């Protein structure tokens, strides 16, 4: 009982983080990782955990949750016939290889470097979410090999470094090649499994000092289980809200929020 009371602040914070990520994901169709990583960072930091490898813990734990949520998501999209399995097969090897390289790099750089990477890329994602247009195109159809493999490798690499499932980069990239937005979202939901599974296996072998309690490798088990439970509960709420209101102004508001989170993380990197 004493042990539970000591860890209660961590559990309550993870519960709130998971609930928020589920609602935002269901409401706006954004991947949980883009919310979870900065939320984990601020929660663990304020609770005094993590030390010099704090971002590795945040990234790894986020990717562990994506293994579960991505399987659930791609299964739902498959039942509706929306997943382009040909694209997943073509992109799959590149995503796996890119993710593996991303974990290798993430395990060897400082937490500060990962903060900078997340801050820059999340800022770019926020700006694209705010100002990007569904009508933008660079080609009339998806490219073949080796271009598809190269793009997949880059998406896998950057996603593993950030602790996200690949939709943040994959969806706009596929729409630029004339894939309808709903099909792109459905197909990108499958990216998460291909990125997260090799990433989690790699992060389980990483040794982290000053980690939160019950951490295996770089993955916080309490955060994983509590966040998964809360996310699975609240995502349907977000979906219902999305059908009850216009999500476009909310998406722009989230873009502003994401950009501010990215700028705040970069502020910490430069020591302001």
Secondary structure, DSSP 8 states (H G I E B T S, - for coil): -HHHHHTHHHHHHHHHHHHHHHHHHHHH---THHHHHHHHHHHHHHTT--GGGHHHHHHHHHHHHHHHHHHHHHHHHHHTT---HHHHHHHHHHHHHHHHHHHHHHTTS-HHHHHHHHHHHHHHHHHHHHH--TT--S-SS---TTHHHHHHHHHHHHHHHHT--SHHHHHHHHHHTT--HHHHHHHHTTHHHHHHHHHHHHHTT---TT--TTEETTEEHHHHHHHHHHHHHHHHHHHHHHHHS-HHHHHHHHHHHHHHHHHHHHHHHHT-
